[in-house]
């Protein structure tokens, strides 16, 4: 979510729109608060809410990046309430892959706050259906992929340079089930001795995964790359023969889209929003979650059948163009226009609609009114999968 927020900020600025990002995790002041377990939560929450309140003086729209669980209650919900108190239009961009489970437990508390939003955006048909089952209308505006950076490089023309290099780019958390990918890799290596695996990500499951790699005798073939900067991810994908997504819960993982854009065939579990994102046998190979043997079989199919790998890669690259800014821009701006109109109507305001959003530009637009900042609120979570 952090990468999507940063990318959206840059793209909106490139359109001439003023953007202010309000973060929930700014450094503690004073720094000693971070060492006090009972105080540090308030040490961030109170400044965050104050920053939101001040941003309401300047913003025309709050674009709230929302997730499931405590992230919703502590960070998304306050942003929505403050936007309404400040009479600012609010767009909720809900991205939680665990939304169904979260709503079963907490929808009684989520619903009244969600109803305060002027527009609800989700990145996938999967979440659109989750909300639809509760009678809530959401607009699908997909995640954005930088197809200029994530693309096939010259080295991809020679498959020998990629060898049997497998890449997993998910944080090391239980819901992403990297352990199944490691076990699948053990089976792949039994058939392809030169195979190697890179795992890009950090998280609490790291010690257990390191132990598993040692137990399976894979220490010389597995690289834990840690948190890889997004600027370096295109190079990593272009070095891969196959990208693996082993998650148990998912919505619309940007890592899968970036792999497709890079011309890398993908093997993924078929959970959550994944079947809405790729088509089994056409743009990716899908397998059930938690089954290393099935995952290994799919990887081996791609390593052994270059024709299949090339067909999947080509189809995936064509499909991912729908997630480029050129394709997503107008859909997002239409949501902004709608939210702005709803908020104006609620206030009984006669102020004209936002100009320059969702409209064609011309030389006559030089003096158009640029809207004040859509206040971007980034709740916790830097990974894309569970949320997005």
C-alpha positions, 0 to 999 in steps of 0.5 A: 500500500505504501508504494501505491500511495507514493505512486499515486501521489506522484501521478496526481502531481504530474497532472497539476494537482496539489497533493498532501500525504498525511502519515500515521507513522511519523517519527515519535516526538520526543523519540523516547516515546517509542520506547514506552509500550503503553504510550507509543500508540497514543504518541502516533495516533494523536499527532496523526489525528491533529495532522488530519484536522489541519489538512482539512483546512486545505484539502478538497478531497480526502482519499483514504487508503483503508485496510482491514483490522485495527488499521481500519479502526485506528487510522481509516475511520478517524480520517473519514470522520474528520473529513466529514467534520471538516466538510471535505469530500471523502473517498475511501479506497478500501484494499483489505484482502481479509475484508470478508473475515473482518466484516464478519467480525466487525461490520456492525462497527464498520458500517456507520463510518463507511456510510459517511464516505462520499465514494467507495473505491476498491481495486478488484472485482473480488472486493466489489463482490464482498461489498455488494453482498452487504448492499454497498455499492463500490467502484472498481479502480484498479491498482496502478502499474508503472508499465514504463519501469516494469517491462521486458528488458533486453536480457529477457530475450535470452532465457539462458540468462534467467536460468531457473531463477524463481522469485517470491516478492511477498512479505514474510508473514503467515498470510503470504505462506512463503513456507509453501513456496520454499517447500515447492522449491525443494521439489523443483530442485530435485528435478532442476538442480541448478534452480535458485530462489530469491525471496524479497520481503521482510517480516516476523516469519523470517526466522522460521523460514531461515530454519526451514531452508536449512532443514531442507538443505537449500541454504546454497540455493535460496537468497533472502533479499530483505526489503528490496527498494521498488526502484530495484524490483524491475531488475529483480523480475527481469532476472526471473524465469518464474514469479511465485505468489504463494499467499493464503489470503489476497486481494490484488497483489501489485507484485503479481501485476509487476511480474506480468508487466516485466514479462515473467510467467506467474504461478499463484495460488487461486485465493481471494481476488487472484482469479479476478486478476489473472486467468488460469492457463492464459495469463498465469498458472493457478494452484490451490493454496498450501500445496507445495507439490501442485505449486512445484508441478506448475513451476516445472511446467513453465521451466520445461515448456518454453512455449507455454512460458512465452505464451503466458508472459505475452498474454500477461503483459497485454492484460496488465496494460489495463492497470497503467495510469493512462487507463486508470486515470479517468476512472479515478478522476470520475470518482473524485468528481462524484465525491466532490459533487455529493459533498457539495450537495450535502453542504448545500454549496453552490461552488462550481465543480472541480475543474481540471479533473476528468476533463480534457485540457486545452490552451484555454484551461491555463487559468482553470482553478486547480483543486486544493489537495486531495488529502492522501491518508496512508494507514499501515502496511507497506505490502500490497497483498493482504490489502492490495 
